[in-house]
């Protein structure tokens, strides 16, 4: 192949590599400019009322108080924004395609000159101490081989025979199965361990089942906190989780024992129900925050209106007392909003 053709192919390949590639998927939020505008208008109105009550020389304090309340309100409103998922086209990387070599020219030359290898130096003869150490190592190796060949199989067979006497025949294969996912279904096996009565086995199996469902829900939602907010009662487990149980009686050295097993299957029905309940939790939480924000604004307006009316009726004789009461009431409303976020965290 001529150098000109090779240069043209290289330039074309580099041109394909320099083409812009689409970016990954992005997540945008719904614009909140309208809500922020309403919030600013409400805060300006509150600032004017506070300035009227506290006097013109305390306008700065009123604005700072309204700013703090506005910050809390904007944070609460921001949680009401619903994310909008914007999907892009599939990204294709040109770096994955390796270039093909058209021709390969191999130049043949004279055979390389091989130099003779240096002579091998033999170690000096071992002393008496080294020979004894070598003999000890040899004896240890032979003993380990004999143990692996004869003693270990006999011990394992004895242990298996003892286990077969304790565990009755007919145990299903899923009892000793590790958690796995197959064909869109998650399989989890749990065992209670040996107990003297069936009542203890029932209580332990119920507790282990609830823990397994809670753990699987946390894996599905991505957080243990979210899983704790979703109601998962016994009726939910009975309706949306396929459950197999196996009960066996063990003949142990301390007497007969009971042991129960359960095989849980989490399918698409379980996942859809968990997602539906999680959406209900999100909706109820957002409605609660919206109602609390509206109630807080109404409470502040009511306090200011009452203070202004009382101040006008008394001719300003109790202005200092009104300032203290109104400020304490507004701070109480803001503190209640903060406590709400701690007791009832947003989702």
N, C-alpha and C positions, 0 to 999 in steps of 0.2 A: 504494500500500500504506500502511495506517495506521501511525502510530508504535508502537502497542501490539503489532501483529503483528510488526513488525521487532524490537522489544525481546524478544519471546518467542523468535523464531528465534535471536537472538544468545545468549540465555541457554542454550538447548538445545545450541547448537554449542560453547559454552565448557564445558558439562558433559561433553560427549564428549571434549574435549581433556584434562580433568582426571582421566580414568579412569586407574588404574594400569596401566602397561605391563609385560609380563614382561621379566625381565632376561636378559642373555646367558648362553650356556652356561658352566658352571662345571666345574672339575676338582677332585675331592676325593681325598684319600689314605685308604687303608685304616688304621683305628685301630691304633696300635702300643702301646697301653697295656699289653697283656699282655707284649709283648717288653720294654718298659721296666721293668715290675715284676720280671721275671726278672733283668734287668740290674742293678737296684738290689739285689736279694737277693744276687746274686753279688758285687757290689762291697762290700756290707756284710760278707760272709764274708771277702773278701780283706782288708778293713780290720781285722777282728778278728785275723786271722792275723798281719798285719804289726805290729799293736800288741803281740801276744804275743811276737814275735821282737825287735822293736826297743825294747821297754819302754813303760811307760805314758806317760812324758814325751815320747815321739815319736809320739803318736797323731795329732797334727796333720799331721806329715810323711807318715804313712801314708795319711791321708785325702786329702791333696793328690795323692799318687801315684795312688791309686785313682780320684780324680776325673779326672785326665788320661787314664788308661787307659779309664775309662768314657766320656769324651767321644769318644775315637777309636772305641770300640766302638759307641756310639750312631750316630755318623756312618756307619759301615759298615753297620749294620742299617737305617738310613734309606734306603740305596740299594736295599734289597731290597723296598721297598714298591712295589706296582704301582699305577699311576694308574687311577682309575675315572672314566670319562667320563659325565657327566650331561647329557643333552640336554634342552632346554626347547622349548616350542612356538615357532612362527615369530613373530617380532616384527612387529607391524603398527603403523606410526606414523600417527597422525591428522593430523600436520602435512603429510603428503604430499597430502592431499585439499584442493584449493583451494575456497573457498566460491563459490557461484554467485550472481550478481546477478539479482534478480527483475525489478525495475523501475529504470529510469534516467530521471530528470527533468532535462531540459536547459532552462535558462533563457536565453531569447533577449533580447538588449538591443540598444542602438544600436551601430552599427559603430564600432570604435575610430578615433580620429583619427590619421591618418598624417602625420608631419612630413616635409618635403622633405629629401632626402639632401644632405649637404654637397658642394660642388663638388670634382671630382677635380683634384688637383694633378699636373701633368706634371713629370717629372724634368728637370733642366737638361741641355742638350746635352752629349754625351760629348766628352772631350778627345782629343788625338792618342794619348796613352798608353793610354787605355781602348779606343780603337778597335783598336789593335794587339793588346791582350790578347783582345778579342772575336774578332778574325781568327784568332789562334792556337787558341782554343778551338774555333772552327768547323772549322779544318783538322784538328784532332785528332779531332773527332767524325766528320768525313767519312772520315778514314783508318781509324778503328775500324770504321765500317760497311762499308767496302770489304774490310777484312781478314776480317770475319765472313761476308761474302757470297761471297768468291772464294777467299782464301788458306786459311782454316781448313778448308772442305770438301775442298780438294785434299790438304792434309796428312793429314786423317783417312782419306781414301780410300787414300793411300799407306801409312799405318800398317796399315790393315786388309788391304791386299794383301800386305804383308810378313808379317803374322800368319797369313794364310791359306796362305802358302807354308810357314811353319814347322809349323803345326798341321795334321795330315792330316784329311781329311773323315771323318765318321762318329762324331764325339765325342757321347756322350749329353748330354741337357739337364741331368741332375742333377750334372754335373761342376762347373758354375759356379753351382749353386744354393746360396743361403744357408740356414743352419739354420732349420727351421720345424717346426711341429706341425700335423698335419692328420688328422682323423678318429681322434683318440686315439693317433696314432703320431708319434714324433719322428724327423725326418730330419736327418742330419748328413753332409756330404760333406767328404772330406779328399783332399789331393794331395801327392805326394812332392816335386814339383819335378824338373827334369831332372838325370839322372845318367848316367854312361857305361856302367854295367853293371846288369843285372837284380838281381844280388845286393844292391847298395846300395839299389836301390828296394825290395826285399823287406824289408830291415832297417828302413828309414825308415818304410815303410807299417805294419809291425808295431808300431813304437813310437808312431806317431800314432794307430793304432787303440786301443792300450791307454790313451793319454792321453784320447781322446774318451770311452771307456767309463768311465774314472775320473771325468771331469768330469760326465758324465750321471748317474752314481751319486751324486755329491756334491749335485747339484741335486735328485735324488729324495729323499735322506735329509736334506737341509738343512744338511750340514756336511761339509767335507773330512776332518775327523778321523774321523767315522763311516764315510765311504767307504773310508778307509785300513784300517779294521778288518775290512771285508768281503772275503773271499777271491774275487778275480776272476781266474781263470786262463784259459788259452787254450781249454780245454774248455768253460768257461762261455760264452765268446764264440761258439764254434762251435755250441753247442746252443741258445742263447737269444737271439741277435742275428742278424737277417737281414742279410747282407753281400753287396753287389755290387761287383765289381772291373772295372776297365777299364785295359788297357795300351796305350800308344801309343808310336810311334817318331817322334822329331822330327828334322827336317833343319835344323840350325842352322849358323851361320857357323864354329863350331869343330869341326863334325863331327856325326855321328849321335848322338842322345841318347835315353835311355829315361825315360819318365814314367808312373807308375802312379797310379790314382785308386781310391777306395773310397767306397761309399754305404752308410751304416749306418742301420738302421731299428730303433728301440727301441719295442716294442709292449707289450701287457699281460702277455705271457708273461715278458718281461724284468723288468718291475716286480714281478710276484708273486714271482719267484725271488730278486730282491734283497731284498725285504721278508722272505722266509722265512729267508734267510741272516743278515740283520740280527737277527731274533728269536733265532736260534741263538747269535749272538755275545752278545746280552744275557743269555740264560739261562746260558751258560758263565761269563760274567763274574760274575754274581750268585752262582752256585754256588762259584766260586773265592773270592770275598770271604767267603761264609758259612763255607767250610771253613777259611780263614785265621783268621777270628775265633774259631772253635771251637778250632783248634789253639793260638792265642795264649792263650786262657783255660786250656786244659789245661797249657800250658807254665808259666804263672804258678803254677797250683795245684801242679804237680809240684815247682817250685823251693821253694815255701813248705813243702810237706810234707817234702822232703828236709832243708831247713834246720832245721825243728822236730825231726825225728827225730835228726839229728846233734847238735843242741844238747841234747836230752834224754839222749842216750847219753853225751856228754862232761861232763855236769853243768854246762853253761854256761861252760866254761873258754875256749871260742873264740867267744864271742858277738860280739865286735867284728868278727872276721874274717867270721863268717857274715852280719852285717849288710852288710858291703861287697860280698860275693859275691852275696847275694840281690838287693840293690839294683841292682847292675850287670847282673845277668841280666834283671831286670824291665825296666830301661831298654832293654836290647837287644831284648826282645820288642816294646816300644812303637816303637822305632826301625825294626824290621823291618816293622811295620804301616805306618808312614809311607812307607818306601821302596817298599812294595808299591803304594801309591796313586800314586806317581810313575812307577814302571816299567810298571805295568799300570793305567792310569787307568780309573775307573768309567764306565759308560755310562748 
